[in-house]
Each structure stands twice: as structure tokens, then as C-alpha cells.
């Protein structure tokens, strides 16, 4: 049956297509253009862009415009979603989502679960803005910022302000810390380089003793400053205190010696001395023994003890000659040489000197050799001669 140009058709409960090779039902406009087709599978095809299958699937090749979409989108979206909202409790993309020439925009997060980019199972890593601050929140495990480039020149850079360096991490090299875009700290192969002053402070909160410790050599030694404002160096077993600078500025050597290792250097007393002082440096201290050689002594005894102490250019010597019997004789001009340091010419007057008999008092250096004790006075029957003398040397 063919109906041509009807105004309306009513009272028809069903339309059955005639049997034949095409088995189609079509609707055409007056210009014979096919607009609707029902094929043998029951698909309703509108034009060339929409197909409705008997099981409810709708296939379109053009733009679908709707104010509301309800249900699951399980196919591919190859066109644009423009305006409106996409809402649902769940959604999964199993393929790559590419955005070109546009943005993915989230609003400020107002809770622990909205307007966030969540990564990992249960949102282990979250990226969001809370209306005040931008936040990267790690919920579990370690947090890595990692540059996996094979290049040896591409760095990891952290900047507190655009255009200003804060932390620069160089691949296979230094980590650099900056203050106001000026490098202050740099790691080295063998340690750390600091430009400018290095400060360390400790309020003592949460510790039994408030102190700052610097331990440069493992467990063998460290430096520390305590709450009493004392500075200690500690070395060896039990970290024994070796030196201390107390709060008054006093320097104490608790164990060991204070060693001046450079010749000519010593302790500077520049704040003292008379106006004509030529030096205020105490640069030497020495203790030892010396070997006297006696000349002219008759029946000379044995040298029982001969010692000296040298402080700067001043030498103090001690001498003890003992003869078991009263038969040692001394004559004016007899001398003893072998002094530990030569006497500065005309500055070697000796004071002191004693014997069990009078030898006319002092013994002096009278010639220019600079190394003799000249006996002044004669006596016999001496068994014991001793004395302590002081002179100046140029050494």
C-alpha cells in the first residue's frame, strides 16, 4: 500500500512491512529525501546521524544538546561538552584524558573530600586550594619530588618567589640554599660550605640540658655550649672536658697543656707594661738541667745538681757542688762554664751563691765570653758550694 501526500493518518494500530528484499519502512519528505528508516533489525534511523536500537542504545554522529543527562556514559566522547555540569557519585576513565587549549578547573576545597585532585587508593595524595593556601597533602608513605631526566644539567628548583632561587638541587652535585636570591649554603663532596656567619641556637625545650653540640669527628669528640653560657671542648673516652671558656671569658685548660707551636709566638700582655716597653709577648718557658765544667778548682767536688728555668730571655740556674771532705780550694778567677744559655754581654750579674765558708759573696761574669761564672774571692777547706743565679740571655 502506498499513501501519497496525506494530511493525516489515523486509526492505524500497526504497520507491517511487506515481504521483500529490502524489508524496510521509510518516511520521505516531498522532495523524495529519506528522513526516517526502520530496518529489518528494528533500528530506527533518523537521517544519517542518529540510530536508535531496539535495546535502547542511541548512536549519534553529530552534536547532542541536552539540559540534563542521566545515566552512565560508557562509550567514547569525541565531541565537546559545553556548558552545564556533569554530576554523579562515581566515574571512571579507563583511557587517556587529554585536554587541549583549555583548563580543568576545580573550586576551593571546603572539606576533606571536595574539589581536590586525588591520586592513589583512597586519595593518598591530594592537590587542592583551601580558599587561602595551595596544598599538596600526602596521606601515607614517603613523599618524593623527583626529576627522572637523564640529563646531567636539569635541576630541581624550589622558588619562594618567582625569579628568585631558594633551593637548587643539581643532579649528581651540590644542593644549594639561598637567602634573598643569594647563595649561602652549598653541599660539597667532603662536607658543607657556608658563606657568611653560621649561627646555632637552642631554646632547650624538651631536653634535660639546654646545649648546642657540634660533633665533627664521629664519636671521638665534640664542642658544646651549655645553658650556663660555657663553651666546652670534649675529647676521648667519656667525652672528657679538655678546655672551657666560661661566661666571664676565662679560658681554662682542664687537662693537657697549652701549646704554642710557632717559634716567637706566645702570650701577649699588650695591655700592661711601662711606656717604654719594647715587647709584651711571653714567648718561651723551659725547664731542664745543664752540665757545669769546673776550671781552677783544687780538689773540686762532684756536681750534685744543676738545673735551670728559662722564662722568656731570663734564665734562672741552680748549682750544687759537693766535696765529701773539707779540702776543696777556690781562688779568685776560678770559673765554671757550660751555662745552658749564653749570657747577654754586660747583663749577666749573678746574685746569690753560698758556701760553707765565705767566698766573698757574689759570683759574676766579668769577661766577654758570655758563658762563665767567675769566682770572686778565695778560700780553702770548702766541702760544699751551692747557689741560684739569674741572668739574661739573647736567645
TORKOL-4160 file (C-alpha; in steps of 0.2 Angstrom, whole numbers, padded with zeros to 4 digits, m for minus):
395
<pt num="1" X="0000" Y="0000" Z="0000"/>
<pt num="2" X="0006" Y="0017" Z="m0004"/>
<pt num="3" X="m0001" Y="0033" Z="0003"/>
<pt num="4" X="0004" Y="0049" Z="m0006"/>
<pt num="5" X="0003" Y="0067" Z="0001"/>
<pt num="6" X="m0009" Y="0063" Z="0016"/>
<pt num="7" X="m0014" Y="0077" Z="0028"/>
<pt num="8" X="m0015" Y="0064" Z="0042"/>
<pt num="9" X="m0017" Y="0046" Z="0045"/>
<pt num="10" X="m0027" Y="0039" Z="0060"/>
<pt num="11" X="m0035" Y="0023" Z="0066"/>
<pt num="12" X="m0019" Y="0013" Z="0061"/>
<pt num="13" X="m0014" Y="0002" Z="0075"/>
<pt num="14" X="0001" Y="m0006" Z="0066"/>
<pt num="15" X="0011" Y="m0005" Z="0051"/>
<pt num="16" X="0018" Y="m0021" Z="0044"/>
<pt num="17" X="0031" Y="m0020" Z="0030"/>
<pt num="18" X="0028" Y="m0031" Z="0015"/>
<pt num="19" X="0039" Y="m0045" Z="0012"/>
<pt num="20" X="0053" Y="m0042" Z="0000"/>
<pt num="21" X="0071" Y="m0040" Z="m0002"/>
<pt num="22" X="0073" Y="m0023" Z="0007"/>
<pt num="23" X="0061" Y="m0027" Z="0022"/>
<pt num="24" X="0061" Y="m0008" Z="0026"/>
<pt num="25" X="0049" Y="0005" Z="0032"/>
<pt num="26" X="0054" Y="0023" Z="0026"/>
<pt num="27" X="0047" Y="0040" Z="0028"/>
<pt num="28" X="0052" Y="0053" Z="0015"/>
<pt num="29" X="0049" Y="0072" Z="0013"/>
<pt num="30" X="0040" Y="0079" Z="m0003"/>
<pt num="31" X="0057" Y="0080" Z="m0012"/>
<pt num="32" X="0059" Y="0061" Z="m0010"/>
<pt num="33" X="0073" Y="0063" Z="0003"/>
<pt num="34" X="0073" Y="0049" Z="0015"/>
<pt num="35" X="0071" Y="0056" Z="0033"/>
<pt num="36" X="0067" Y="0040" Z="0044"/>
<pt num="37" X="0070" Y="0022" Z="0041"/>
<pt num="38" X="0066" Y="0006" Z="0051"/>
<pt num="39" X="0077" Y="m0008" Z="0045"/>
<pt num="40" X="0075" Y="m0026" Z="0047"/>
<pt num="41" X="0084" Y="m0027" Z="0064"/>
<pt num="42" X="0072" Y="m0014" Z="0071"/>
<pt num="43" X="0084" Y="0000" Z="0072"/>
<pt num="44" X="0076" Y="0017" Z="0069"/>
<pt num="45" X="0087" Y="0028" Z="0059"/>
<pt num="46" X="0085" Y="0047" Z="0058"/>
<pt num="47" X="0094" Y="0054" Z="0043"/>
<pt num="48" X="0112" Y="0049" Z="0043"/>
<pt num="49" X="0117" Y="0054" Z="0061"/>
<pt num="50" X="0105" Y="0045" Z="0073"/>
<pt num="51" X="0102" Y="0027" Z="0076"/>
<pt num="52" X="0090" Y="0020" Z="0090"/>
<pt num="53" X="0092" Y="0002" Z="0093"/>
<pt num="54" X="0078" Y="m0010" Z="0099"/>
<pt num="55" X="0088" Y="m0012" Z="0116"/>
<pt num="56" X="0089" Y="0007" Z="0119"/>
<pt num="57" X="0106" Y="0011" Z="0113"/>
<pt num="58" X="0107" Y="0028" Z="0104"/>
<pt num="59" X="0121" Y="0031" Z="0092"/>
<pt num="60" X="0124" Y="0049" Z="0086"/>
<pt num="61" X="0137" Y="0057" Z="0075"/>
<pt num="62" X="0133" Y="0075" Z="0077"/>
<pt num="63" X="0131" Y="0086" Z="0092"/>
<pt num="64" X="0120" Y="0081" Z="0107"/>
<pt num="65" X="0112" Y="0095" Z="0116"/>
<pt num="66" X="0103" Y="0092" Z="0132"/>
<pt num="67" X="0100" Y="0102" Z="0148"/>
<pt num="68" X="0101" Y="0085" Z="0158"/>
<pt num="69" X="0110" Y="0069" Z="0156"/>
<pt num="70" X="0106" Y="0054" Z="0167"/>
<pt num="71" X="0114" Y="0038" Z="0167"/>
<pt num="72" X="0131" Y="0030" Z="0163"/>
<pt num="73" X="0142" Y="0036" Z="0149"/>
<pt num="74" X="0151" Y="0020" Z="0143"/>
<pt num="75" X="0156" Y="0025" Z="0126"/>
<pt num="76" X="0168" Y="0037" Z="0119"/>
<pt num="77" X="0166" Y="0056" Z="0119"/>
<pt num="78" X="0174" Y="0063" Z="0103"/>
<pt num="79" X="0165" Y="0080" Z="0103"/>
<pt num="80" X="0163" Y="0094" Z="0115"/>
<pt num="81" X="0155" Y="0096" Z="0132"/>
<pt num="82" X="0150" Y="0114" Z="0133"/>
<pt num="83" X="0141" Y="0122" Z="0147"/>
<pt num="84" X="0131" Y="0114" Z="0161"/>
<pt num="85" X="0138" Y="0102" Z="0174"/>
<pt num="86" X="0142" Y="0083" Z="0174"/>
<pt num="87" X="0137" Y="0076" Z="0191"/>
<pt num="88" X="0137" Y="0059" Z="0198"/>
<pt num="89" X="0144" Y="0049" Z="0213"/>
<pt num="90" X="0157" Y="0039" Z="0203"/>
<pt num="91" X="0165" Y="0040" Z="0187"/>
<pt num="92" X="0180" Y="0031" Z="0179"/>
<pt num="93" X="0191" Y="0035" Z="0164"/>
<pt num="94" X="0200" Y="0019" Z="0158"/>
<pt num="95" X="0209" Y="0028" Z="0144"/>
<pt num="96" X="0219" Y="0044" Z="0142"/>
<pt num="97" X="0211" Y="0060" Z="0146"/>
<pt num="98" X="0218" Y="0074" Z="0135"/>
<pt num="99" X="0214" Y="0092" Z="0137"/>
<pt num="100" X="0220" Y="0104" Z="0123"/>
<pt num="101" X="0218" Y="0123" Z="0124"/>
<pt num="102" X="0208" Y="0123" Z="0140"/>
<pt num="103" X="0209" Y="0120" Z="0158"/>
<pt num="104" X="0202" Y="0108" Z="0171"/>
<pt num="105" X="0196" Y="0120" Z="0185"/>
<pt num="106" X="0191" Y="0115" Z="0202"/>
<pt num="107" X="0183" Y="0127" Z="0215"/>
<pt num="108" X="0191" Y="0130" Z="0233"/>
<pt num="109" X="0190" Y="0114" Z="0244"/>
<pt num="110" X="0179" Y="0116" Z="0258"/>
<pt num="111" X="0181" Y="0099" Z="0266"/>
<pt num="112" X="0192" Y="0084" Z="0266"/>
<pt num="113" X="0185" Y="0077" Z="0251"/>
<pt num="114" X="0178" Y="0090" Z="0238"/>
<pt num="115" X="0187" Y="0100" Z="0224"/>
<pt num="116" X="0203" Y="0090" Z="0225"/>
<pt num="117" X="0214" Y="0080" Z="0213"/>
<pt num="118" X="0216" Y="0064" Z="0222"/>
<pt num="119" X="0229" Y="0051" Z="0217"/>
<pt num="120" X="0231" Y="0033" Z="0224"/>
<pt num="121" X="0220" Y="0022" Z="0233"/>
<pt num="122" X="0208" Y="0032" Z="0244"/>
<pt num="123" X="0216" Y="0048" Z="0239"/>
<pt num="124" X="0233" Y="0045" Z="0246"/>
<pt num="125" X="0240" Y="0061" Z="0238"/>
<pt num="126" X="0229" Y="0076" Z="0236"/>
<pt num="127" X="0231" Y="0093" Z="0227"/>
<pt num="128" X="0219" Y="0107" Z="0231"/>
<pt num="129" X="0217" Y="0125" Z="0236"/>
<pt num="130" X="0208" Y="0129" Z="0253"/>
<pt num="131" X="0202" Y="0147" Z="0248"/>
<pt num="132" X="0218" Y="0153" Z="0257"/>
<pt num="133" X="0233" Y="0141" Z="0253"/>
<pt num="134" X="0238" Y="0129" Z="0240"/>
<pt num="135" X="0241" Y="0112" Z="0247"/>
<pt num="136" X="0249" Y="0096" Z="0242"/>
<pt num="137" X="0244" Y="0083" Z="0255"/>
<pt num="138" X="0252" Y="0066" Z="0257"/>
<pt num="139" X="0242" Y="0054" Z="0267"/>
<pt num="140" X="0254" Y="0039" Z="0268"/>
<pt num="141" X="0272" Y="0034" Z="0264"/>
<pt num="142" X="0286" Y="0044" Z="0259"/>
<pt num="143" X="0284" Y="0060" Z="0248"/>
<pt num="144" X="0296" Y="0062" Z="0234"/>
<pt num="145" X="0300" Y="0076" Z="0222"/>
<pt num="146" X="0310" Y="0068" Z="0209"/>
<pt num="147" X="0317" Y="0073" Z="0192"/>
<pt num="148" X="0320" Y="0057" Z="0182"/>
<pt num="149" X="0328" Y="0065" Z="0167"/>
<pt num="150" X="0344" Y="0058" Z="0160"/>
<pt num="151" X="0351" Y="0075" Z="0158"/>
<pt num="152" X="0365" Y="0080" Z="0169"/>
<pt num="153" X="0361" Y="0098" Z="0169"/>
<pt num="154" X="0342" Y="0098" Z="0173"/>
<pt num="155" X="0339" Y="0103" Z="0191"/>
<pt num="156" X="0326" Y="0103" Z="0204"/>
<pt num="157" X="0322" Y="0121" Z="0208"/>
<pt num="158" X="0311" Y="0127" Z="0223"/>
<pt num="159" X="0307" Y="0146" Z="0222"/>
<pt num="160" X="0299" Y="0155" Z="0236"/>
<pt num="161" X="0296" Y="0170" Z="0224"/>
<pt num="162" X="0296" Y="0170" Z="0205"/>
<pt num="163" X="0313" Y="0173" Z="0198"/>
<pt num="164" X="0322" Y="0170" Z="0215"/>
<pt num="165" X="0331" Y="0155" Z="0219"/>
<pt num="166" X="0328" Y="0146" Z="0236"/>
<pt num="167" X="0334" Y="0128" Z="0235"/>
<pt num="168" X="0343" Y="0122" Z="0219"/>
<pt num="169" X="0346" Y="0103" Z="0218"/>
<pt num="170" X="0359" Y="0099" Z="0205"/>
<pt num="171" X="0360" Y="0081" Z="0198"/>
<pt num="172" X="0375" Y="0072" Z="0204"/>
<pt num="173" X="0381" Y="0088" Z="0213"/>
<pt num="174" X="0378" Y="0101" Z="0226"/>
<pt num="175" X="0362" Y="0106" Z="0235"/>
<pt num="176" X="0362" Y="0125" Z="0236"/>
<pt num="177" X="0352" Y="0135" Z="0249"/>
<pt num="178" X="0349" Y="0154" Z="0245"/>
<pt num="179" X="0344" Y="0169" Z="0255"/>
<pt num="180" X="0335" Y="0183" Z="0245"/>
<pt num="181" X="0342" Y="0175" Z="0229"/>
<pt num="182" X="0360" Y="0175" Z="0236"/>
<pt num="183" X="0368" Y="0158" Z="0239"/>
<pt num="184" X="0373" Y="0155" Z="0257"/>
<pt num="185" X="0375" Y="0136" Z="0259"/>
<pt num="186" X="0382" Y="0123" Z="0247"/>
<pt num="187" X="0385" Y="0104" Z="0250"/>
<pt num="188" X="0402" Y="0098" Z="0244"/>
<pt num="189" X="0410" Y="0081" Z="0241"/>
<pt num="190" X="0418" Y="0082" Z="0258"/>
<pt num="191" X="0406" Y="0092" Z="0268"/>
<pt num="192" X="0397" Y="0109" Z="0268"/>
<pt num="193" X="0402" Y="0127" Z="0263"/>
<pt num="194" X="0394" Y="0141" Z="0272"/>
<pt num="195" X="0395" Y="0159" Z="0265"/>
<pt num="196" X="0394" Y="0172" Z="0279"/>
<pt num="197" X="0391" Y="0168" Z="0298"/>
<pt num="198" X="0384" Y="0152" Z="0304"/>
<pt num="199" X="0373" Y="0153" Z="0319"/>
<pt num="200" X="0365" Y="0139" Z="0330"/>
<pt num="201" X="0353" Y="0142" Z="0344"/>
<pt num="202" X="0343" Y="0131" Z="0356"/>
<pt num="203" X="0329" Y="0135" Z="0367"/>
<pt num="204" X="0331" Y="0119" Z="0377"/>
<pt num="205" X="0313" Y="0114" Z="0375"/>
<pt num="206" X="0310" Y="0096" Z="0378"/>
<pt num="207" X="0328" Y="0092" Z="0384"/>
<pt num="208" X="0336" Y="0089" Z="0401"/>
<pt num="209" X="0350" Y="0100" Z="0397"/>
<pt num="210" X="0350" Y="0115" Z="0385"/>
<pt num="211" X="0365" Y="0115" Z="0374"/>
<pt num="212" X="0371" Y="0116" Z="0357"/>
<pt num="213" X="0383" Y="0102" Z="0351"/>
<pt num="214" X="0395" Y="0101" Z="0336"/>
<pt num="215" X="0402" Y="0083" Z="0333"/>
<pt num="216" X="0414" Y="0084" Z="0318"/>
<pt num="217" X="0424" Y="0068" Z="0321"/>
<pt num="218" X="0411" Y="0054" Z="0324"/>
<pt num="219" X="0410" Y="0048" Z="0342"/>
<pt num="220" X="0428" Y="0054" Z="0347"/>
<pt num="221" X="0425" Y="0072" Z="0351"/>
<pt num="222" X="0413" Y="0087" Z="0351"/>
<pt num="223" X="0410" Y="0105" Z="0355"/>
<pt num="224" X="0396" Y="0111" Z="0365"/>
<pt num="225" X="0389" Y="0127" Z="0373"/>
<pt num="226" X="0378" Y="0125" Z="0388"/>
<pt num="227" X="0364" Y="0135" Z="0396"/>
<pt num="228" X="0377" Y="0142" Z="0408"/>
<pt num="229" X="0385" Y="0151" Z="0393"/>
<pt num="230" X="0401" Y="0140" Z="0395"/>
<pt num="231" X="0409" Y="0133" Z="0379"/>
<pt num="232" X="0417" Y="0116" Z="0381"/>
<pt num="233" X="0429" Y="0105" Z="0370"/>
<pt num="234" X="0427" Y="0087" Z="0374"/>
<pt num="235" X="0438" Y="0073" Z="0368"/>
<pt num="236" X="0442" Y="0055" Z="0371"/>
<pt num="237" X="0434" Y="0042" Z="0382"/>
<pt num="238" X="0418" Y="0048" Z="0390"/>
<pt num="239" X="0420" Y="0065" Z="0381"/>
<pt num="240" X="0431" Y="0072" Z="0395"/>
<pt num="241" X="0431" Y="0091" Z="0396"/>
<pt num="242" X="0448" Y="0097" Z="0389"/>
<pt num="243" X="0445" Y="0116" Z="0388"/>
<pt num="244" X="0432" Y="0128" Z="0394"/>
<pt num="245" X="0428" Y="0146" Z="0391"/>
<pt num="246" X="0416" Y="0152" Z="0405"/>
<pt num="247" X="0403" Y="0165" Z="0405"/>
<pt num="248" X="0416" Y="0178" Z="0411"/>
<pt num="249" X="0428" Y="0175" Z="0397"/>
<pt num="250" X="0441" Y="0165" Z="0406"/>
<pt num="251" X="0450" Y="0151" Z="0396"/>
<pt num="252" X="0453" Y="0136" Z="0406"/>
<pt num="253" X="0464" Y="0121" Z="0401"/>
<pt num="254" X="0455" Y="0107" Z="0411"/>
<pt num="255" X="0468" Y="0093" Z="0405"/>
<pt num="256" X="0483" Y="0093" Z="0395"/>
<pt num="257" X="0495" Y="0108" Z="0391"/>
<pt num="258" X="0493" Y="0125" Z="0382"/>
<pt num="259" X="0505" Y="0123" Z="0367"/>
<pt num="260" X="0512" Y="0137" Z="0357"/>
<pt num="261" X="0518" Y="0128" Z="0342"/>
<pt num="262" X="0526" Y="0143" Z="0332"/>
<pt num="263" X="0543" Y="0150" Z="0337"/>
<pt num="264" X="0542" Y="0168" Z="0343"/>
<pt num="265" X="0524" Y="0167" Z="0347"/>
<pt num="266" X="0517" Y="0167" Z="0365"/>
<pt num="267" X="0505" Y="0175" Z="0377"/>
<pt num="268" X="0503" Y="0194" Z="0373"/>
<pt num="269" X="0502" Y="0206" Z="0388"/>
<pt num="270" X="0500" Y="0221" Z="0377"/>
<pt num="271" X="0488" Y="0230" Z="0390"/>
<pt num="272" X="0502" Y="0231" Z="0403"/>
<pt num="273" X="0520" Y="0237" Z="0404"/>
<pt num="274" X="0529" Y="0253" Z="0406"/>
<pt num="275" X="0528" Y="0267" Z="0392"/>
<pt num="276" X="0545" Y="0262" Z="0385"/>
<pt num="277" X="0541" Y="0243" Z="0384"/>
<pt num="278" X="0548" Y="0236" Z="0368"/>
<pt num="279" X="0538" Y="0219" Z="0369"/>
<pt num="280" X="0524" Y="0212" Z="0379"/>
<pt num="281" X="0524" Y="0194" Z="0372"/>
<pt num="282" X="0530" Y="0180" Z="0384"/>
<pt num="283" X="0536" Y="0168" Z="0370"/>
<pt num="284" X="0545" Y="0154" Z="0380"/>
<pt num="285" X="0546" Y="0144" Z="0395"/>
<pt num="286" X="0558" Y="0130" Z="0398"/>
<pt num="287" X="0565" Y="0119" Z="0412"/>
<pt num="288" X="0580" Y="0107" Z="0411"/>
<pt num="289" X="0597" Y="0103" Z="0418"/>
<pt num="290" X="0614" Y="0109" Z="0412"/>
<pt num="291" X="0632" Y="0102" Z="0414"/>
<pt num="292" X="0644" Y="0113" Z="0423"/>
<pt num="293" X="0663" Y="0112" Z="0420"/>
<pt num="294" X="0674" Y="0117" Z="0434"/>
<pt num="295" X="0691" Y="0126" Z="0430"/>
<pt num="296" X="0704" Y="0130" Z="0443"/>
<pt num="297" X="0696" Y="0122" Z="0457"/>
<pt num="298" X="0708" Y="0112" Z="0468"/>
<pt num="299" X="0701" Y="0095" Z="0474"/>
<pt num="300" X="0684" Y="0100" Z="0466"/>
<pt num="301" X="0669" Y="0091" Z="0472"/>
<pt num="302" X="0656" Y="0082" Z="0462"/>
<pt num="303" X="0642" Y="0092" Z="0453"/>
<pt num="304" X="0627" Y="0085" Z="0463"/>
<pt num="305" X="0613" Y="0095" Z="0455"/>
<pt num="306" X="0612" Y="0108" Z="0441"/>
<pt num="307" X="0596" Y="0114" Z="0434"/>
<pt num="308" X="0588" Y="0129" Z="0425"/>
<pt num="309" X="0572" Y="0138" Z="0421"/>
<pt num="310" X="0570" Y="0149" Z="0406"/>
<pt num="311" X="0556" Y="0162" Z="0406"/>
<pt num="312" X="0557" Y="0172" Z="0390"/>
<pt num="313" X="0575" Y="0179" Z="0390"/>
<pt num="314" X="0578" Y="0177" Z="0409"/>
<pt num="315" X="0587" Y="0162" Z="0414"/>
<pt num="316" X="0587" Y="0155" Z="0432"/>
<pt num="317" X="0600" Y="0142" Z="0436"/>
<pt num="318" X="0604" Y="0132" Z="0451"/>
<pt num="319" X="0621" Y="0124" Z="0456"/>
<pt num="320" X="0626" Y="0112" Z="0469"/>
<pt num="321" X="0644" Y="0106" Z="0471"/>
<pt num="322" X="0648" Y="0094" Z="0485"/>
<pt num="323" X="0665" Y="0088" Z="0491"/>
<pt num="324" X="0665" Y="0074" Z="0504"/>
<pt num="325" X="0680" Y="0081" Z="0514"/>
<pt num="326" X="0685" Y="0099" Z="0519"/>
<pt num="327" X="0699" Y="0101" Z="0506"/>
<pt num="328" X="0691" Y="0110" Z="0491"/>
<pt num="329" X="0700" Y="0126" Z="0487"/>
<pt num="330" X="0693" Y="0141" Z="0477"/>
<pt num="331" X="0704" Y="0155" Z="0471"/>
<pt num="332" X="0698" Y="0172" Z="0464"/>
<pt num="333" X="0697" Y="0169" Z="0445"/>
<pt num="334" X="0692" Y="0151" Z="0445"/>
<pt num="335" X="0677" Y="0149" Z="0434"/>
<pt num="336" X="0663" Y="0137" Z="0430"/>
<pt num="337" X="0657" Y="0136" Z="0412"/>
<pt num="338" X="0644" Y="0126" Z="0402"/>
<pt num="339" X="0629" Y="0138" Z="0406"/>
<pt num="340" X="0613" Y="0132" Z="0397"/>
<pt num="341" X="0611" Y="0149" Z="0388"/>
<pt num="342" X="0625" Y="0162" Z="0384"/>
<pt num="343" X="0624" Y="0177" Z="0395"/>
<pt num="344" X="0620" Y="0194" Z="0386"/>
<pt num="345" X="0636" Y="0204" Z="0387"/>
<pt num="346" X="0636" Y="0216" Z="0402"/>
<pt num="347" X="0619" Y="0210" Z="0408"/>
<pt num="348" X="0624" Y="0194" Z="0417"/>
<pt num="349" X="0627" Y="0199" Z="0435"/>
<pt num="350" X="0624" Y="0185" Z="0446"/>
<pt num="351" X="0616" Y="0187" Z="0463"/>
<pt num="352" X="0617" Y="0174" Z="0477"/>
<pt num="353" X="0629" Y="0160" Z="0479"/>
<pt num="354" X="0634" Y="0152" Z="0495"/>
<pt num="355" X="0647" Y="0140" Z="0503"/>
<pt num="356" X="0651" Y="0133" Z="0519"/>
<pt num="357" X="0665" Y="0146" Z="0520"/>
<pt num="358" X="0665" Y="0164" Z="0514"/>
<pt num="359" X="0669" Y="0166" Z="0496"/>
<pt num="360" X="0667" Y="0184" Z="0496"/>
<pt num="361" X="0648" Y="0184" Z="0491"/>
<pt num="362" X="0643" Y="0186" Z="0473"/>
<pt num="363" X="0649" Y="0177" Z="0458"/>
<pt num="364" X="0649" Y="0187" Z="0442"/>
<pt num="365" X="0653" Y="0186" Z="0423"/>
<pt num="366" X="0667" Y="0198" Z="0420"/>
<pt num="367" X="0674" Y="0193" Z="0403"/>
<pt num="368" X="0666" Y="0194" Z="0386"/>
<pt num="369" X="0663" Y="0175" Z="0383"/>
<pt num="370" X="0646" Y="0176" Z="0390"/>
<pt num="371" X="0646" Y="0158" Z="0397"/>
<pt num="372" X="0656" Y="0159" Z="0413"/>
<pt num="373" X="0653" Y="0161" Z="0431"/>
<pt num="374" X="0669" Y="0169" Z="0438"/>
<pt num="375" X="0673" Y="0166" Z="0456"/>
<pt num="376" X="0676" Y="0182" Z="0467"/>
<pt num="377" X="0686" Y="0178" Z="0482"/>
<pt num="378" X="0697" Y="0164" Z="0488"/>
<pt num="379" X="0695" Y="0151" Z="0502"/>
<pt num="380" X="0701" Y="0134" Z="0507"/>
<pt num="381" X="0694" Y="0119" Z="0516"/>
<pt num="382" X="0677" Y="0120" Z="0507"/>
<pt num="383" X="0666" Y="0105" Z="0506"/>
<pt num="384" X="0650" Y="0112" Z="0499"/>
<pt num="385" X="0647" Y="0125" Z="0486"/>
<pt num="386" X="0629" Y="0130" Z="0480"/>
<pt num="387" X="0619" Y="0144" Z="0473"/>
<pt num="388" X="0605" Y="0150" Z="0462"/>
<pt num="389" X="0609" Y="0164" Z="0450"/>
<pt num="390" X="0599" Y="0174" Z="0437"/>
<pt num="391" X="0605" Y="0182" Z="0421"/>
<pt num="392" X="0598" Y="0187" Z="0404"/>
<pt num="393" X="0601" Y="0179" Z="0388"/>
<pt num="394" X="0598" Y="0185" Z="0370"/>
<pt num="395" X="0592" Y="0168" Z="0364"/>
